[in-house]
Amino acid sequence: MKFKLKLKHYTLYLGLIAYIIGIALNIFYSLYSNQPGPQQSQSPLFEILSLFPPIIILALTLVSASIFEELAFRGWTIKHKFSKYISIIGILFYCFLATNSFIICVIVLALLIFVFFYKNDELSQFLKVIVTSLIFAFIHFDNFSDNMRYISILQLFGVSLIISYFALRFGFVYGILIHFANNLLATIIIFTTSANYSTSIVKENYMANIEKIEFLENSSSIQEGSFQDSIVHVGNITQIAVELAPFNNEVIYKAKLSSLDSYHYVAKCKNKETCTLDRQELLKDFLNHTNLKTDTILVDAFVLKIIDIDKLQEHRADGHTTLIKYLVEGLRSEPFNIPIFIDEDIVDISFIMPDNFYRVFLKLSTKDKIKKLETDYGILLEKTNDKTVSVVYFFE
């Protein structure tokens, strides 16, 4: 099919305008936003990518996204009788991943059937480009936080229009290449524009080293944890701050990710026989040397009570001994995010936790989690109107 000049200009110019405006707004918002703290929610995309090593991040963003997203959203540009069906199936797959809603996917299906099997002329071709580009932009909506979502939709809409132009004008493979180039640019910006917090901390009783891990350096062999005379952590600089923070029954610590850089933190006693590493001291020195910021909000909390100590401490063959405070830490953290207040006198009570505890809890709703804690472990989580906990955010 001949790709007509008028459609070519509309698609390309509209895409360039949307893309440039999106970038300009993105830069403006990043520079002048007055909400750098907890008021600005965490980017879900960063949360997901931070779980993977760099090589997997590259594979997901540069290879997988470029090929599979193009098959879905630009597959219809291939001159094959089944190409439209491939696009419909692919778009519905991404639609369900993004929305988890059958109703929305049915609406999208009806829209796709209309635009793909409507008259095969210049107007219908342009309609395909607009509709698939709008869907492409909106399925990425939850990858970003707050107002960045609306700015990024405009930018992604522009990118999709530009990719569609190249796919129609020069061929489907060129669409993949443009998509790859766009993701590569974003990846380079993320990994090259962040600050470097590498430093050494030398105190009277201990010394610590904070070293940035190079992008393709293998950090999986580093053994993390607290040892007799040392503490070792690997992760984003804000995540390390959370790991260093001591348990507090009234305070929850959270990391705000604005980069995917990983660091290796090691604190060691100067004298193994007389030194004890104090996490509160380590955190204070860490924040002073990295210049991380903190902000605090108050949230309504569940009050944890032990109502059946025998049920809590009963033997479980497939479990391991742990303390109540570590259970609370786990339920406070991602992906559970349950704000819990716990009395000081029960934080060190021990119990047997099944090895698959968090894996099972991950599948439950908050209501079912609370019910299971009560029925299986004798732990009551009770919501009251007068109890709050402080949530302290670390951010760059």
VOPAGU-2260 file (C-alpha; in pm, 1 decimal, decimal comma):
REM VOPAGU-2260
SITE   aa  ch    i         X         Y         Z
SITE  MET   A    0       0,0       0,0       0,0
SITE  LYS   A    1     130,1     343,5     -92,2
SITE  PHE   A    2     203,4     560,4     210,4
SITE  LYS   A    3      61,2     897,8     113,1
SITE  LEU   A    4     245,3    1226,2     164,0
SITE  LYS   A    5     -26,4    1401,3     364,2
SITE  LEU   A    6     -53,3    1122,4     619,3
SITE  LYS   A    7     324,9    1101,9     641,5
SITE  HIS   A    8     353,9    1469,2     731,4
SITE  TYR   A    9      66,8    1465,0     980,3
SITE  THR   A   10     201,6    1159,3    1160,9
SITE  LEU   A   11     561,8    1275,3    1178,9
SITE  TYR   A   12     502,1    1641,7    1264,2
SITE  LEU   A   13     234,7    1570,5    1522,6
SITE  GLY   A   14     466,8    1313,8    1681,0
SITE  LEU   A   15     761,1    1555,0    1690,6
SITE  ILE   A   16     548,6    1832,3    1842,2
SITE  ALA   A   17     406,7    1603,3    2114,4
SITE  TYR   A   18     751,2    1456,2    2188,5
SITE  ILE   A   19     925,7    1794,8    2215,7
SITE  ILE   A   20     651,6    1944,9    2432,5
SITE  GLY   A   21     661,1    1634,0    2654,1
SITE  ILE   A   22    1038,5    1659,9    2701,4
SITE  ALA   A   23    1015,6    2033,8    2775,5
SITE  LEU   A   24     744,8    1979,5    3037,1
SITE  ASN   A   25     940,2    1687,6    3182,8
SITE  ILE   A   26    1250,4    1903,9    3227,6
SITE  PHE   A   27    1049,0    2194,7    3366,7
SITE  TYR   A   28     868,9    1971,9    3617,6
SITE  SER   A   29    1193,3    1806,1    3727,6
SITE  LEU   A   30    1367,6    2139,4    3783,7
SITE  TYR   A   31    1088,3    2341,0    3941,1
SITE  SER   A   32     870,4    2088,9    4121,8
SITE  ASN   A   33     843,9    2193,7    4486,8
SITE  GLN   A   34     747,4    1842,6    4601,2
SITE  PRO   A   35    1070,0    1639,1    4614,9
SITE  GLY   A   36     974,8    1449,3    4928,2
SITE  PRO   A   37     708,9    1195,6    5018,7
SITE  GLN   A   38     434,2    1404,9    4860,1
SITE  GLN   A   39     571,0    1284,7    4525,3
SITE  SER   A   40     494,4     914,2    4499,5
SITE  GLN   A   41     749,3     654,0    4398,8
SITE  SER   A   42     781,1     562,6    4032,3
SITE  PRO   A   43     653,9     202,4    4002,6
SITE  LEU   A   44     889,0     149,1    3708,3
SITE  PHE   A   45    1192,3     225,7    3926,8
SITE  GLU   A   46    1057,7      -1,7    4199,2
SITE  ILE   A   47    1033,1    -290,9    3953,5
SITE  LEU   A   48    1365,2    -233,2    3775,5
SITE  SER   A   49    1554,5    -191,6    4104,5
SITE  LEU   A   50    1484,3    -559,3    4176,4
SITE  PHE   A   51    1695,4    -673,3    3879,5
SITE  PRO   A   52    2068,3    -666,7    3799,1
SITE  PRO   A   53    2180,5    -426,2    3521,7
SITE  ILE   A   54    2204,6    -693,6    3252,0
SITE  ILE   A   55    1836,8    -786,9    3307,8
SITE  ILE   A   56    1738,4    -419,1    3303,0
SITE  LEU   A   57    1909,5    -385,2    2965,2
SITE  ALA   A   58    1734,6    -694,5    2832,6
SITE  LEU   A   59    1392,8    -576,0    2951,8
SITE  THR   A   60    1416,9    -215,2    2835,3
SITE  LEU   A   61    1622,1    -246,6    2517,3
SITE  VAL   A   62    1546,9    -589,3    2372,5
SITE  SER   A   63    1219,9    -723,1    2512,2
SITE  ALA   A   64    1028,5    -393,2    2508,9
SITE  SER   A   65    1155,7    -291,7    2165,7
SITE  ILE   A   66    1061,4    -617,0    1995,0
SITE  PHE   A   67     744,9    -732,4    2173,4
SITE  GLU   A   68     585,6    -389,8    2209,8
SITE  GLU   A   69     651,1    -322,7    1842,6
SITE  LEU   A   70     491,4    -652,6    1741,3
SITE  ALA   A   71     182,9    -546,2    1935,2
SITE  PHE   A   72     153,1    -178,9    1847,5
SITE  ARG   A   73     315,1    -169,5    1503,2
SITE  GLY   A   74     273,2    -529,6    1389,7
SITE  TRP   A   75     -22,4    -423,1    1179,3
SITE  THR   A   76     215,8    -226,5     952,1
SITE  ILE   A   77     359,5    -557,0     823,3
SITE  LYS   A   78     206,3    -649,7     488,1
SITE  HIS   A   79      64,4    -984,7     594,3
SITE  LYS   A   80    -295,6   -1096,3     629,9
SITE  PHE   A   81    -243,8   -1204,5     991,7
SITE  SER   A   82     -56,0    -890,5    1104,1
SITE  LYS   A   83    -369,8    -712,9    1226,0
SITE  TYR   A   84    -468,2   -1011,3    1439,9
SITE  ILE   A   85    -117,3   -1022,8    1591,5
SITE  SER   A   86    -148,4    -654,9    1683,6
SITE  ILE   A   87    -493,3    -698,8    1834,9
SITE  ILE   A   88    -381,2    -992,7    2050,7
SITE  GLY   A   89     -62,1    -811,5    2154,5
SITE  ILE   A   90    -236,2    -485,1    2241,8
SITE  LEU   A   91    -500,4    -669,2    2446,6
SITE  PHE   A   92    -222,5    -852,1    2632,2
SITE  TYR   A   93     -50,9    -524,6    2727,9
SITE  CYS   A   94    -388,0    -365,8    2804,8
SITE  PHE   A   95    -471,0    -638,8    3056,5
SITE  LEU   A   96    -124,4    -619,5    3214,7
SITE  ALA   A   97    -164,9    -245,2    3261,5
SITE  THR   A   98    -527,8    -233,0    3377,5
SITE  ASN   A   99    -616,0    -584,7    3498,7
SITE  SER   A  100    -966,7    -503,3    3377,4
SITE  PHE   A  101   -1167,7    -720,4    3137,7
SITE  ILE   A  102   -1415,3    -437,9    3082,1
SITE  ILE   A  103   -1149,7    -194,6    2962,1
SITE  CYS   A  104    -995,5    -464,8    2741,8
SITE  VAL   A  105   -1334,9    -540,2    2582,1
SITE  ILE   A  106   -1377,3    -169,6    2503,0
SITE  VAL   A  107   -1025,8    -160,1    2356,2
SITE  LEU   A  108   -1102,3    -474,1    2152,9
SITE  ALA   A  109   -1413,3    -314,8    2002,7
SITE  LEU   A  110   -1215,5      -1,5    1917,1
SITE  LEU   A  111    -934,6    -202,7    1756,4
SITE  ILE   A  112   -1177,1    -410,1    1545,5
SITE  PHE   A  113   -1331,6     -88,4    1418,5
SITE  VAL   A  114   -1006,2      88,1    1327,0
SITE  PHE   A  115    -832,3    -220,5    1183,0
SITE  PHE   A  116   -1121,1    -337,0     964,7
SITE  TYR   A  117   -1266,5      -2,0     869,2
SITE  LYS   A  118   -1216,3     130,0     515,1
SITE  ASN   A  119    -861,1      76,7     401,9
SITE  ASP   A  120    -788,7     433,7     298,6
SITE  GLU   A  121    -574,4     724,2     409,4
SITE  LEU   A  122    -811,3     832,4     687,0
SITE  SER   A  123    -837,2     481,0     833,2
SITE  GLN   A  124    -456,8     446,8     818,1
SITE  PHE   A  125    -417,0     769,4    1013,7
SITE  LEU   A  126    -685,0     651,8    1259,4
SITE  LYS   A  127    -489,0     329,6    1323,0
SITE  VAL   A  128    -177,4     534,3    1402,1
SITE  ILE   A  129    -361,2     766,5    1643,8
SITE  VAL   A  130    -554,5     492,9    1827,0
SITE  THR   A  131    -260,7     252,3    1868,1
SITE  SER   A  132     -35,9     539,9    1978,6
SITE  LEU   A  133    -286,2     657,2    2238,6
SITE  ILE   A  134    -318,1     303,0    2377,2
SITE  PHE   A  135      62,7     269,7    2372,5
SITE  ALA   A  136      94,0     586,4    2581,1
SITE  PHE   A  137    -177,7     495,5    2831,9
SITE  ILE   A  138     -53,6     140,7    2902,7
SITE  HIS   A  139     265,1     305,0    3036,3
SITE  PHE   A  140      65,3     537,0    3264,1
SITE  ASP   A  141     147,7     353,3    3588,3
SITE  ASN   A  142     520,9     345,7    3510,2
SITE  PHE   A  143     548,6     702,1    3638,7
SITE  SER   A  144     454,8     897,4    3947,7
SITE  ASP   A  145     214,8    1182,5    4012,0
SITE  ASN   A  146     209,9    1459,7    3750,9
SITE  MET   A  147     490,5    1288,3    3559,5
SITE  ARG   A  148     228,2    1039,7    3440,5
SITE  TYR   A  149      40,3    1301,2    3240,5
SITE  ILE   A  150     357,4    1457,1    3101,8
SITE  SER   A  151     496,1    1117,4    3005,3
SITE  ILE   A  152     173,6    1020,1    2825,3
SITE  LEU   A  153     221,7    1316,3    2590,4
SITE  GLN   A  154     586,8    1226,0    2534,1
SITE  LEU   A  155     510,4     856,9    2475,1
SITE  PHE   A  156     225,3     945,8    2240,7
SITE  GLY   A  157     474,0    1149,1    2037,5
SITE  VAL   A  158     729,3     868,3    2038,7
SITE  SER   A  159     468,3     620,7    1920,3
SITE  LEU   A  160     360,6     848,6    1634,6
SITE  ILE   A  161     722,5     888,0    1523,3
SITE  ILE   A  162     782,4     511,3    1540,9
SITE  SER   A  163     462,1     450,0    1344,7
SITE  TYR   A  164     581,9     689,8    1075,5
SITE  PHE   A  165     912,0     504,4    1032,0
SITE  ALA   A  166     739,9     163,6    1040,3
SITE  LEU   A  167     494,8     266,5     769,3
SITE  ARG   A  168     738,6     467,8     560,0
SITE  PHE   A  169    1044,3     239,8     570,3
SITE  GLY   A  170     933,1     -90,9     720,9
SITE  PHE   A  171     853,8    -262,5    1052,4
SITE  VAL   A  172    1221,3    -323,8    1139,2
SITE  TYR   A  173    1285,2      50,9    1139,5
SITE  GLY   A  174    1014,0      88,9    1402,4
SITE  ILE   A  175    1201,7    -156,3    1625,1
SITE  LEU   A  176    1526,1      36,9    1572,4
SITE  ILE   A  177    1367,2     371,8    1663,1
SITE  HIS   A  178    1205,3     215,6    1971,2
SITE  PHE   A  179    1541,7      65,1    2069,4
SITE  ALA   A  180    1716,2     402,0    2023,1
SITE  ASN   A  181    1456,6     582,1    2236,6
SITE  ASN   A  182    1487,7     329,8    2521,7
SITE  LEU   A  183    1867,1     334,4    2494,6
SITE  LEU   A  184    1870,3     714,4    2530,4
SITE  ALA   A  185    1644,9     695,6    2837,6
SITE  THR   A  186    1866,3     424,6    2991,6
SITE  ILE   A  187    2183,4     626,7    2931,0
SITE  ILE   A  188    2027,1     935,4    3091,0
SITE  ILE   A  189    1915,3     737,8    3397,1
SITE  PHE   A  190    2257,6     582,3    3454,6
SITE  THR   A  191    2477,3     882,5    3373,3
SITE  THR   A  192    2303,1    1184,6    3524,9
SITE  SER   A  193    2282,7    1073,2    3888,7
SITE  ALA   A  194    2521,3    1186,1    4159,9
SITE  ASN   A  195    2811,7     971,1    4278,6
SITE  TYR   A  196    2800,5     908,4    4653,1
SITE  SER   A  197    3121,2     703,1    4677,1
SITE  THR   A  198    3310,1     803,1    4990,0
SITE  SER   A  199    3488,0     677,2    5301,1
SITE  ILE   A  200    3378,4     737,1    5658,6
SITE  VAL   A  201    3643,4     718,2    5930,2
SITE  LYS   A  202    3529,7     740,0    6293,1
SITE  GLU   A  203    3691,2     666,1    6625,6
SITE  ASN   A  204    3555,7     311,6    6656,5
SITE  TYR   A  205    3475,8     210,0    6297,7
SITE  MET   A  206    3534,4     286,7    5933,3
SITE  ALA   A  207    3294,1     255,0    5641,2
SITE  ASN   A  208    3331,5     254,5    5267,2
SITE  ILE   A  209    3059,9     349,3    5016,3
SITE  GLU   A  210    3151,7     244,7    4662,9
SITE  LYS   A  211    2944,4     279,3    4348,1
SITE  ILE   A  212    2903,3     -46,7    4157,7
SITE  GLU   A  213    2978,0     -10,7    3788,9
SITE  PHE   A  214    2683,0     -73,4    3560,1
SITE  LEU   A  215    2785,7    -417,3    3432,5
SITE  GLU   A  216    2977,8    -521,5    3743,8
SITE  ASN   A  217    2850,1    -840,6    3906,1
SITE  SER   A  218    2740,7    -767,6    4264,6
SITE  SER   A  219    2540,8   -1086,9    4322,6
SITE  SER   A  220    2838,3   -1256,5    4490,2
SITE  ILE   A  221    2855,8    -995,9    4769,6
SITE  GLN   A  222    2730,8   -1143,3    5095,6
SITE  GLU   A  223    2501,6    -894,5    5269,0
SITE  GLY   A  224    2404,0    -879,4    5634,3
SITE  SER   A  225    2520,7    -800,3    5984,2
SITE  PHE   A  226    2823,7    -992,7    6106,0
SITE  GLN   A  227    3020,3    -995,7    6431,3
SITE  ASP   A  228    3232,8    -692,3    6346,3
SITE  SER   A  229    3088,0    -562,7    6018,1
SITE  ILE   A  230    2772,9    -466,8    5828,4
SITE  VAL   A  231    2743,0    -510,0    5450,2
SITE  HIS   A  232    2466,6    -384,0    5220,2
SITE  VAL   A  233    2418,8    -354,6    4843,5
SITE  GLY   A  234    2154,3    -143,0    4672,4
SITE  ASN   A  235    2042,3     203,6    4579,7
SITE  ILE   A  236    2183,6     471,6    4810,3
SITE  THR   A  237    1840,2     536,1    4964,1
SITE  GLN   A  238    1776,1     164,3    5010,6
SITE  ILE   A  239    2102,1     132,4    5205,4
SITE  ALA   A  240    1983,6     411,4    5436,5
SITE  VAL   A  241    1668,4     208,8    5508,7
SITE  GLU   A  242    1875,1    -103,4    5577,7
SITE  LEU   A  243    2097,6      86,6    5821,5
SITE  ALA   A  244    1805,7     238,9    6010,8
SITE  PRO   A  245    1747,7      57,1    6342,1
SITE  PHE   A  246    1406,1     -90,7    6416,1
SITE  ASN   A  247    1170,2     159,7    6574,8
SITE  ASN   A  248     826,6      61,9    6697,9
SITE  GLU   A  249     683,7     404,1    6605,0
SITE  VAL   A  250     880,6     484,4    6287,7
SITE  ILE   A  251     872,3     327,4    5939,9
SITE  TYR   A  252    1161,8     397,6    5701,1
SITE  LYS   A  253    1110,8     417,5    5324,5
SITE  ALA   A  254    1341,7     468,2    5026,2
SITE  LYS   A  255    1250,9     700,9    4738,3
SITE  LEU   A  256    1426,9     584,7    4421,2
SITE  SER   A  257    1528,5     849,6    4169,2
SITE  SER   A  258    1810,6     647,7    4011,7
SITE  LEU   A  259    1900,8     283,0    3952,7
SITE  ASP   A  260    2263,0     316,5    4064,1
SITE  SER   A  261    2379,8      49,4    4308,2
SITE  TYR   A  262    2632,9      93,0    4588,2
SITE  HIS   A  263    2835,9    -140,7    4805,6
SITE  TYR   A  264    2839,3     -31,2    5170,1
SITE  VAL   A  265    3076,2    -190,9    5420,6
SITE  ALA   A  266    3118,4     -80,4    5784,2
SITE  LYS   A  267    3387,7    -250,2    5994,8
SITE  CYS   A  268    3499,7    -219,8    6354,4
SITE  LYS   A  269    3854,8     -95,2    6403,9
SITE  ASN   A  270    3892,0    -314,0    6707,9
SITE  LYS   A  271    3693,6    -639,0    6693,1
SITE  GLU   A  272    3720,4    -702,9    7067,4
SITE  THR   A  273    3586,5    -369,5    7197,2
SITE  CYS   A  274    3372,3    -239,1    6909,2
SITE  THR   A  275    2997,3    -272,8    6869,5
SITE  LEU   A  276    2840,9    -120,1    6559,6
SITE  ASP   A  277    2550,0     108,0    6648,4
SITE  ARG   A  278    2302,4     135,7    6359,8
SITE  GLN   A  279    2177,1     474,3    6476,0
SITE  GLU   A  280    2533,3     607,0    6462,9
SITE  LEU   A  281    2595,2     440,2    6125,1
SITE  LEU   A  282    2279,9     595,0    5979,7
SITE  LYS   A  283    2361,3     942,8    6110,9
SITE  ASP   A  284    2711,5     932,1    5962,7
SITE  PHE   A  285    2580,4     782,6    5636,9
SITE  LEU   A  286    2327,5    1064,4    5591,6
SITE  ASN   A  287    2590,4    1328,4    5673,1
SITE  HIS   A  288    2834,3    1196,2    5412,3
SITE  THR   A  289    2582,0    1131,2    5134,8
SITE  ASN   A  290    2369,3    1443,1    5194,9
SITE  LEU   A  291    2051,1    1241,7    5153,6
SITE  LYS   A  292    1737,0    1427,7    5253,0
SITE  THR   A  293    1461,6    1307,4    5482,0
SITE  ASP   A  294    1097,3    1396,3    5510,9
SITE  THR   A  295     829,8    1263,5    5743,2
SITE  ILE   A  296     455,1    1212,2    5728,5
SITE  LEU   A  297     213,1    1064,2    5981,6
SITE  VAL   A  298     -16,9     777,3    5883,4
SITE  ASP   A  299    -289,2     588,8    6069,6
SITE  ALA   A  300    -149,6     262,3    6200,0
SITE  PHE   A  301    -259,2     -89,9    6282,0
SITE  VAL   A  302    -176,9    -174,1    6644,1
SITE  LEU   A  303     -19,4    -519,1    6678,5
SITE  LYS   A  304    -124,6    -729,1    6978,0
SITE  ILE   A  305     -41,1   -1087,8    7068,0
SITE  ILE   A  306    -367,7   -1253,7    7173,7
SITE  ASP   A  307    -254,8   -1617,7    7177,4
SITE  ILE   A  308     111,9   -1670,9    7270,6
SITE  ASP   A  309      79,5   -2049,9    7244,7
SITE  LYS   A  310     -44,7   -2033,2    6887,4
SITE  LEU   A  311     230,2   -1782,4    6804,9
SITE  GLN   A  312     508,8   -1999,8    6938,7
SITE  GLU   A  313     384,0   -2342,9    6834,8
SITE  HIS   A  314     639,4   -2554,3    6651,0
SITE  ARG   A  315     638,8   -2550,9    6270,3
SITE  ALA   A  316     862,1   -2807,5    6104,8
SITE  ASP   A  317     911,1   -2604,7    5785,3
SITE  GLY   A  318     996,7   -2279,3    5960,0
SITE  HIS   A  319    1274,0   -2082,7    6124,3
SITE  THR   A  320    1295,1   -1886,5    6448,2
SITE  THR   A  321    1260,9   -1510,8    6418,3
SITE  LEU   A  322    1146,6   -1211,5    6624,1
SITE  ILE   A  323     820,1   -1019,8    6611,8
SITE  LYS   A  324    1006,8    -702,7    6514,4
SITE  TYR   A  325    1137,5    -871,5    6197,4
SITE  LEU   A  326     784,5    -977,2    6107,0
SITE  VAL   A  327     674,7    -615,6    6154,3
SITE  GLU   A  328     964,0    -491,6    5939,0
SITE  GLY   A  329     862,8    -731,3    5663,1
SITE  LEU   A  330     494,9    -632,8    5668,3
SITE  ARG   A  331     587,0    -263,7    5672,7
SITE  SER   A  332     805,7    -295,5    5362,7
SITE  GLU   A  333     729,5    -345,1    4993,9
SITE  PRO   A  334     507,8    -489,8    4861,9
SITE  PHE   A  335     289,5    -522,4    5175,2
SITE  ASN   A  336     308,7    -163,4    5302,4
SITE  ILE   A  337     103,4    -223,8    5616,7
SITE  PRO   A  338     169,0      55,3    5871,6
SITE  ILE   A  339     205,6    -122,9    6206,1
SITE  PHE   A  340     261,3      12,1    6556,7
SITE  ILE   A  341     404,1    -232,5    6809,2
SITE  ASP   A  342     464,6    -196,8    7183,1
SITE  GLU   A  343     826,1    -195,4    7296,5
SITE  ASP   A  344     782,1    -490,4    7533,5
SITE  ILE   A  345     689,8    -743,4    7261,6
SITE  VAL   A  346     934,2    -655,7    6980,7
SITE  ASP   A  347    1180,2    -928,4    7083,5
SITE  ILE   A  348     933,5   -1211,8    7135,8
SITE  SER   A  349    1034,2   -1506,4    6915,9
SITE  PHE   A  350     819,4   -1737,6    6705,0
SITE  ILE   A  351     853,4   -1993,9    6428,1
SITE  MET   A  352     789,5   -1839,3    6086,4
SITE  PRO   A  353     718,9   -2076,1    5794,9
SITE  ASP   A  354     974,2   -2054,7    5514,9
SITE  ASN   A  355     701,4   -1968,2    5262,7
SITE  PHE   A  356     537,0   -1708,2    5488,8
SITE  TYR   A  357     585,1   -1398,8    5269,4
SITE  ARG   A  358     522,2   -1592,5    4948,9
SITE  VAL   A  359     181,4   -1699,8    5081,8
SITE  PHE   A  360      99,6   -1354,2    5219,4
SITE  LEU   A  361     184,0   -1189,7    4888,7
SITE  LYS   A  362    -122,8   -1351,0    4730,8
SITE  LEU   A  363    -363,3   -1227,8    4999,6
SITE  SER   A  364    -551,4    -900,8    5032,0
SITE  THR   A  365    -478,0    -683,1    5333,7
SITE  LYS   A  366    -801,1    -800,9    5495,3
SITE  ASP   A  367    -709,1   -1167,7    5443,8
SITE  LYS   A  368    -355,0   -1106,2    5572,2
SITE  ILE   A  369    -495,0    -965,3    5895,6
SITE  LYS   A  370    -736,9   -1257,6    5930,5
SITE  LYS   A  371    -463,3   -1517,4    5870,5
SITE  LEU   A  372    -232,5   -1354,6    6127,7
SITE  GLU   A  373    -508,6   -1383,8    6386,4
SITE  THR   A  374    -628,5   -1737,1    6308,8
SITE  ASP   A  375    -288,8   -1898,7    6239,2
SITE  TYR   A  376     -50,8   -1704,4    6465,6
SITE  GLY   A  377    -258,4   -1541,0    6739,1
SITE  ILE   A  378    -156,6   -1193,9    6622,7
SITE  LEU   A  379    -420,1    -920,0    6609,5
SITE  LEU   A  380    -379,0    -614,9    6386,3
SITE  GLU   A  381    -632,8    -360,3    6504,5
SITE  LYS   A  382    -698,0     -25,2    6334,8
SITE  THR   A  383    -767,5     263,2    6571,9
SITE  ASN   A  384    -834,3     627,5    6498,2
SITE  ASP   A  385    -592,8     765,5    6755,1
SITE  LYS   A  386    -273,9     572,9    6672,0
SITE  THR   A  387     -28,2     691,0    6409,0
SITE  VAL   A  388     324,5     605,8    6302,9
SITE  SER   A  389     582,2     829,7    6139,7
SITE  VAL   A  390     694,1     736,3    5790,0
SITE  VAL   A  391    1042,3     871,8    5722,9
SITE  TYR   A  392    1143,4     892,9    5357,2
SITE  PHE   A  393    1504,5     900,8    5239,2
SITE  PHE   A  394    1551,0    1068,5    4901,7
SITE  GLU   A  395    1827,1    1224,7    4692,4
